[in-house]
């Protein structure tokens, strides 16, 4: 089994591919669900020489099976959001330190030291339920920021508005991270002209508002907050890593995560860049569950490891930390 240090110290594509192949062999031997899936496809480690040869486990398995590659005690069970009566995904985590290292190093990779920010979180729909991996991450970022004004806001938009404006007046760097509908609620009640604030949406109307396309959402938020760009976070219950967009809907992964696209008519065929397909994710932080996941998102990959989410398969549910359907 690879070390945590190896996962988070990848420098080249060759290193990533070597570790991904190691992860495949490890999970083939130690994850009974993934092994059964590979057996059904007649895909054995002796057949897998490149990334394109690795089978990607459909994300729905996290709703129906315990997807584990470790025999260690489960430290935390993260669950997806869902409508009443619906089956939710469950990600069993046997080593929370890997998740913590992943989101901290990921944030640092794209945005620098979290201690440079006041972290203001507007995530009411996530706070109102148990088992959110996003809340776990943001709560830790709040603590790691070490700033007395960092914190969560539920429905107290007036307090959030006042805090934002006071911190802005001091020239303080701020990370405002929020679910889409709550950010819209905020800018409909208050007007801002933010110069030192990074506004980041996590997607989703959570049934509180009508779904709108991302460009319309970002246009409204840019106008309301007085900023040039709206940042986005792309993550989900079934992952232990996040990709980020600094604007224009183009995301980038940290070095231990990679996006591939698959043919919508042939799930085993990978597509070249600039072609719309199903999103496959390699997340090496998922070493104790499954690092190779076929999601229900649709998107495109581009040069320089950029990718775009452009929708979802029609028969999939809109939920969790996934971006809104388009």
Secondary structure, DSSP 8 states (H G I E B T S, - for coil): ---HHHHTT--SHHHHHHHHHHHHHHHHHH-HHHHHHHHHTT--GGG--SGGGS--EETTHHHHS---S--S---EEEE----TT----EEEES-HHHHHHHHHHHHHHHH--GGGSEEEEE-HHHHTSS--HHHHHHHHHHHHHT-TT-EEESS-HHHHHHHHHHHHHTT--EEEEE-HHHHHHHHHH-----SSEEEEE----TTSS----HHHHHHHHHHHHT-S--EEEE--TT-S--EEESSTTEEE--TTEEEEEE-SS-TT-B--TT--EEEEEEEGGGTTS-SEEEEEEEEEE-GGGEEEEEEE-TTS---TTS----
